[in-house]
Amino acid sequence: MPPPEDAYFKDAHPERQDAGQASAAMRWFGADFARLHPALQALHRGGGTLRGEVEVSTGSGLGGLLGRRLARRLGIPLQPARQPFEVAIEHAAGAMRWRRRFGAGGELLSTFRPVGRYPDGHWRERNGPVELRLGVDLADGGWRWRLLGLRAFALPLPRWPLRTQADKRVEADGRYRFGVAFSLAAVGLLLRYEGVLRIVPDPRAGPGQGAARPDETG
């Protein structure tokens, strides 16, 4: 049974105590970590915060009904449609955590644990009783999640009806653009949230902190 979501983060962050220790993301990507935009490298080396606005929308008809239910379950407020948004990214030796805060009061907490190595490995994202198995595609310095499997309350669920799209990239002006969408086969769009954020690196993580040792990048 996997450890509780907060088990990795109860104490001080291990990689901040040892500047030579690589983050989970650096270990997982290995040499391909260098393919990420420098700003994404900084976030996934020592953590940081993203701030800006997010726009939340749902589908129409049955898709809208299911999308509103999904938003409530995930803790995503639907009103106002455009609202302040913040993502805090933290790292421990064996995991990373994203804490998403919506201006209207909702919070979505995910813990990611790596399995194997890029490009054949994957990540397991846990959000309460739900666990997603996610592959990663890299292109133009950006990072796109690819849904490989889905479990709820430790039971496997069929993947084909649910379609997810999640990608992030850094634009030429340094802003972080992202989008997350959930859709269902034969129904269409359920829920989408997307925005453009400003990257605020963690001041406690220096530019070289968490640099991977040669034996950790293979």
C-alpha positions in Angstrom: 0.0 0.0 0.0 1.4 3.4 -0.9 2.3 5.8 1.9 -0.2 8.6 2.9 0.0 11.6 0.6 1.6 13.8 3.3 4.1 11.2 4.4 6.9 12.6 2.2 6.3 16.2 3.4 5.9 15.9 7.2 9.5 17.1 7.9 11.8 19.6 6.2 12.3 19.0 2.5 15.2 16.5 2.1 16.6 18.1 -1.0 16.9 21.5 0.7 19.0 19.9 3.5 21.4 18.4 1.0 22.1 20.6 -2.0 23.7 17.7 -3.8 20.5 15.6 -3.8 18.4 15.5 -6.9 14.6 16.0 -6.8 12.3 13.2 -7.9 11.7 14.9 -11.2 15.4 15.2 -11.9 16.0 11.6 -11.1 13.1 10.4 -13.3 14.0 12.5 -16.3 17.7 11.9 -16.1 19.6 13.6 -18.9 16.3 14.6 -20.6 15.7 17.0 -17.7 17.8 19.5 -19.7 15.2 19.4 -22.4 12.8 21.4 -20.2 12.6 25.1 -20.4 15.0 26.6 -17.7 12.1 28.0 -15.8 10.4 24.6 -15.6 13.8 23.1 -14.6 13.9 25.6 -11.7 10.4 24.7 -10.5 11.1 21.0 -10.6 14.5 21.3 -9.1 13.8 23.3 -6.0 10.1 24.1 -6.0 8.3 27.4 -6.3 5.0 29.1 -6.8 2.9 30.0 -9.8 0.4 32.9 -9.6 -2.0 34.4 -11.9 -5.6 33.9 -13.1 -7.4 30.7 -14.2 -10.6 30.4 -16.3 -12.9 27.5 -15.4 -15.6 26.2 -17.7 -17.8 23.1 -18.2 -19.3 21.4 -21.2 -23.0 21.7 -22.2 -25.9 19.4 -21.6 -24.9 16.1 -20.0 -21.3 17.1 -20.2 -22.0 20.2 -18.2 -23.9 18.3 -15.5 -21.1 15.7 -15.1 -18.5 18.5 -15.3 -20.2 20.4 -12.4 -20.2 17.2 -10.3 -16.6 16.5 -11.1 -15.6 20.1 -10.2 -17.3 19.7 -6.8 -15.6 16.4 -6.1 -12.2 17.9 -7.0 -12.8 21.1 -5.0 -12.8 23.4 -8.0 -15.1 26.4 -7.7 -17.0 27.3 -10.9 -17.8 30.9 -10.0 -16.5 33.3 -10.9 -15.5 31.7 -14.2 -12.2 33.8 -14.1 -10.5 33.9 -10.7 -7.1 34.2 -9.1 -5.1 31.0 -9.0 -1.9 29.8 -7.3 0.1 26.6 -7.5 2.7 25.7 -4.9 5.2 23.0 -6.0 7.1 21.2 -3.3 9.7 18.4 -3.6 10.8 15.6 -1.4 13.4 12.9 -2.3 10.7 10.4 -3.5 7.8 12.6 -4.6 6.5 16.0 -5.5 3.4 17.8 -4.4 1.2 20.4 -6.2 -1.1 22.4 -4.1 -3.5 24.3 -6.3 -5.5 27.2 -4.7 -8.4 28.8 -6.4 -9.4 32.4 -5.6 -13.0 31.4 -4.8 -11.7 29.2 -2.0 -11.2 25.8 -3.5 -8.0 23.7 -3.1 -6.8 20.7 -5.1 -3.9 18.8 -3.6 -2.0 16.2 -5.7 1.0 14.0 -4.7 3.1 12.6 -7.6 5.4 9.6 -7.2 7.7 8.5 -10.0 7.9 4.9 -11.4 10.8 3.9 -13.6 12.5 6.5 -15.7 11.7 8.7 -18.7 10.5 8.0 -21.4 9.1 4.5 -20.6 8.3 5.1 -16.9 5.4 7.1 -15.5 4.1 9.0 -12.5 1.3 8.2 -10.1 -0.8 11.2 -9.2 -2.9 10.8 -6.0 -5.8 13.0 -5.2 -7.7 11.5 -2.3 -9.0 8.1 -3.3 -8.3 8.6 -7.0 -4.9 7.7 -8.5 -3.9 8.5 -12.1 -1.1 6.7 -14.0 0.5 9.3 -16.2 3.1 9.2 -19.0 5.0 12.3 -20.1 5.7 13.8 -23.5 8.3 16.5 -23.9 8.3 19.0 -26.8 9.7 22.5 -27.3 10.7 22.8 -23.6 7.1 21.9 -22.4 5.7 19.0 -20.6 2.4 17.1 -21.4 0.8 14.5 -19.2 -0.6 11.4 -21.0 -3.3 9.3 -19.1 -2.2 5.6 -18.9 -4.5 4.3 -16.2 -7.0 5.2 -13.6 -7.9 3.8 -10.1 -10.5 4.8 -7.5 -10.5 3.4 -4.0 -7.7 1.1 -5.1 -9.9 -0.4 -7.8 -8.8 -0.2 -11.5 -11.3 1.7 -13.8 -11.5 1.5 -17.6 -9.5 4.3 -19.2 -11.1 4.5 -22.6 -14.2 6.5 -21.7 -12.3 9.3 -19.9 -10.0 11.5 -21.9 -7.7 14.0 -20.2 -5.5 16.7 -21.6 -2.9 18.4 -19.4 0.0 20.4 -20.7 2.3 23.2 -19.6 4.9 25.4 -21.3 6.8 28.6 -20.8 6.3 31.3 -23.4 8.9 33.6 -24.8 8.1 36.3 -22.3 8.6 33.9 -19.4 5.0 33.4 -18.5 3.7 29.9 -17.7 0.8 28.7 -19.8 -1.2 25.6 -18.8 -4.4 23.8 -19.6 -6.2 20.9 -18.0 -9.3 19.3 -19.6 -11.5 16.3 -18.8 -13.9 14.8 -21.4 -15.9 11.7 -21.8 -16.4 9.5 -24.9 -19.7 10.1 -26.6 -20.4 13.0 -24.2 -17.7 15.6 -24.9 -16.1 18.1 -22.6 -16.8 17.8 -18.9 -14.5 20.3 -17.2 -11.6 22.6 -18.3 -9.4 25.0 -16.4 -6.6 27.0 -18.0 -4.6 30.1 -17.5 -1.3 32.1 -17.7 0.7 32.4 -14.6 3.8 34.1 -13.3 6.6 31.9 -12.0 8.0 32.7 -8.6 11.0 30.3 -7.8 11.5 29.3 -4.2 14.1 31.7 -2.8 15.4 28.9 -0.5 16.5 26.9 -3.6 19.6 28.3 -5.2 20.3 27.9 -9.0 22.5 24.9 -8.4 20.5 23.3 -5.7 19.4 19.8 -6.4 21.8 19.4 -9.3 21.9 15.7 -10.3 25.0 13.7 -9.7 26.3 11.8 -12.7 25.1 8.5 -11.3 21.6 9.9 -11.0 21.0 11.0 -14.6 21.3 7.7 -16.4 
